[in-house]
Amino acid sequence: MIILGGDISTTTNKINGEFVTEQVSLSGDIKTGAPQSYEGEYEFTPTEQEQTISIEGKVARQDITINPIPSNYGLITWDGSTLTVS
């Protein structure tokens, strides 16, 4: 597999109506080989913190699942005098 990033342009020169030369130019990055496989977890549960699943440039074997917030979830907060469950 070849992955091209950048711009590709071609120029064809004609002499007396016949194609004589073709010039191809490429600018950017060229990466060869198979992309890396994602080897991490495929199932996640929401938390209070942002979660980033690092799969940039990798191929996943299956869909990634974000589970719903559990039905028994309760956020407990304490402000120094009151305990609140929401």
C-alpha positions as CSV (number, residue, x, y, z in Angstrom):
1,M,0.0,0.0,0.0
2,I,1.3,3.5,-0.8
3,I,-0.2,6.5,0.9
4,L,0.4,9.8,-0.8
5,G,0.0,13.2,0.9
6,G,0.4,16.4,-1.0
7,D,-0.2,17.5,-4.5
8,I,0.3,15.6,-7.8
9,S,0.5,17.4,-11.1
10,T,1.1,16.3,-14.7
11,T,2.3,18.2,-17.7
12,T,2.1,16.8,-21.2
13,N,4.1,18.4,-24.0
14,K,2.9,18.1,-27.7
15,I,4.9,18.6,-30.8
16,N,3.0,18.6,-34.1
17,G,-0.1,17.2,-32.4
18,E,1.7,14.1,-31.0
19,F,2.3,13.4,-27.4
20,V,6.1,13.4,-26.9
21,T,6.8,13.6,-23.1
22,E,4.9,13.6,-19.9
23,Q,6.3,15.1,-16.8
24,V,4.9,14.1,-13.4
25,S,5.7,15.9,-10.2
26,L,4.8,15.1,-6.6
27,S,5.2,17.2,-3.6
28,G,4.4,16.1,-0.1
29,D,4.9,12.9,1.9
30,I,5.1,9.3,0.5
31,K,4.6,6.4,3.0
32,T,4.8,2.8,1.9
33,G,3.8,-0.4,3.6
34,A,0.7,-1.6,5.4
35,P,-0.7,0.7,8.0
36,Q,-0.3,-0.3,11.6
37,S,-3.1,-2.1,13.4
38,Y,-4.7,-0.5,16.5
39,E,-3.9,-2.8,19.4
40,G,-5.8,-1.1,22.2
41,E,-9.2,-1.6,23.8
42,Y,-12.4,-1.4,21.7
43,E,-14.9,-0.7,24.5
44,F,-14.9,2.4,26.7
45,T,-17.2,3.8,29.4
46,P,-17.6,7.5,29.9
47,T,-15.8,9.2,32.7
48,E,-15.7,12.8,34.0
49,Q,-12.4,13.3,32.1
50,E,-12.0,13.5,28.3
51,Q,-10.8,10.3,26.8
52,T,-8.7,10.1,23.6
53,I,-8.3,6.9,21.8
54,S,-5.1,7.2,19.8
55,I,-5.8,5.6,16.4
56,E,-4.4,8.2,14.1
57,G,-2.8,6.5,11.1
58,K,-3.8,3.1,12.3
59,V,-6.4,0.6,11.2
60,A,-9.0,-0.8,13.6
61,R,-10.1,-4.4,13.4
62,Q,-13.6,-3.6,14.6
63,D,-15.8,-0.6,15.6
64,I,-15.0,1.2,18.8
65,T,-17.9,1.1,21.3
66,I,-18.6,3.9,23.8
67,N,-20.8,2.4,26.5
68,P,-23.7,4.4,28.0
69,I,-23.4,5.9,31.5
70,P,-24.4,3.1,33.8
71,S,-28.0,3.2,35.1
72,N,-26.8,3.0,38.7
73,Y,-24.4,6.0,38.3
74,G,-24.8,8.7,40.8
75,L,-22.5,11.7,41.1
76,I,-21.7,12.4,44.7
77,T,-20.5,15.9,45.6
78,W,-19.6,17.4,49.0
79,D,-19.4,21.2,49.4
80,G,-18.1,21.1,53.0
81,S,-21.5,21.0,54.6
82,T,-23.9,19.2,52.2
83,L,-23.6,15.8,50.6
84,T,-25.5,15.7,47.2
85,V,-26.2,12.7,45.0
86,S,-27.3,13.6,41.5
